[in-house]
Amino acid sequence: MTGEMLILVLLVITALGFDFTNGFHDTGNAMATSIATGALKPKVAVGLSAILNLVGAFLSVEVAATITKDVLNIQQTSGDGSGELIGGITPTTGLLIIFAGLIGGILWNLFTWLFGLPSSSSHALFGGLIGSGIAAIGMSGINWHGVFAKIIVPGLLAPVIACLVATCGTWMVFAITKRIAESRKEEGFRYGQIASASLVSLAHGTGDAQKTMGVIAMALIVTGHLDSSSVEHGLPFWIVFSCAGMIALGTYLGGWRIIRTLGKGLVEISSPQGMAAEASSAAIILTSSAAGMALSTTQVATGSILGSGVGKKGAQVRWAVAGRMAVAWVTTLPAAGAVGAICYLIANLLGNVTGAIVIFAILIAASAYMYWRAQQNKVDSSNVNADWDESTNSIIPAETATTDTPKTPIA
């Protein structure tokens, strides 16, 4: 096996690892409110979400096409030389840029999961790629027009639009059903929640699984194993199947820490609010996927849940928790970018193959440590719906917290 092929293999493994973290990191986007209101039992909810993520991943390649050409500026995107590397970039350099960017995205995903912060997996990935691209090539290594048009602008607008849509939807739901008894209203809307949450899961599969497909496709284009012109017409089946399977597996295992934050920590939510939030999220995510916009499902879902609280008269919204999330959103791109840049510099300093092995080992060690930390104060299906402790705003239920409880570093 050549050095270039070894790096490619490690990159594909890492990309699928990112897809796995994306799955459990974003399960709460679809199922947190359904779990919180009792519309679905926790294990049933994550199982249903996993199946629909799997199906959704096969429905479109628009977002995957966006990833291959609108983030990194390492290959020609048009003309006779479409797909060829720009001057000064070797296939190995291109692979290391993508590899380091993936590591930045994974480590930020795990860090925010540890503290129950529903940050954007999409922006973590983009931030990692941008950071490693700048470290390798400089500012010219980034397609800034694509980044602003397809990532930053939608990222700024999406949570605001989702919040407004969910606010209006929630107000309308309660206005229309004000003469219906609360018990009947809750029971009826729980069935509606199952449908709307399922639609969000399907939408999540059409968007987020494709981001990893796009990264793998970009690596194959860089090494000449895939024709760039073929991406818009479809990807090799093994890429689609493996990415769909990994995001579904991650979803099934359940990111309980983030599910708890979205379901219990942000808003004390009822079934009508949950249905309004989920329906708003699904509509926005599906629309953006069709347009090829690599939108953050986390920001859309969080904006919708906030809107469901604002739209209900007298509802309790924990703005301290919302503020903590907002800070995590703002820091995601630069933080993941910094990790991606550092990983590229380490790999480049140590030499191509050796450097790739070293940063892969760093990824494994850091991931294992954060998983171990999470097990010290475990959140799972048995305590995900425990009462929220407003005195600490910690994701760890008070009855299970220990002196070693991770404290949220972002206030």
Secondary structure by P-SEA (a helix, b strand, c coil): ccaaaaaaaaaaaaaaaaaaaaaaaccccccaaaaaaccccaaaaaaaaaaaaaaaaaccaaaaaaaaccccccccccccccccccccccaaaaaaaaaaaaaaaaaaaaaaaaacccccaaaaaaaaaaaaaaacccccccaaaaaaaccaaaaacaaaaaaaaaaaaaaaaaaaaccccaaaaaaaaaaaaaaaaaaaaaaaaacaaaaaaaaaaaaaaaacccccccccccccaaaaaaaaaaaaaaaaacaaaaaaaaccccccccaaaaaaaaaaaaaaaaaaaaacccccaaaaaaaaaaaaaaaccccccaaaaaaaaaaaaaaaaaaaaaaaaaaaaaaaaacaaaaaaaaaaaaaaaaaaaaaaaacccccccccccccccccccccccccccccccccccc
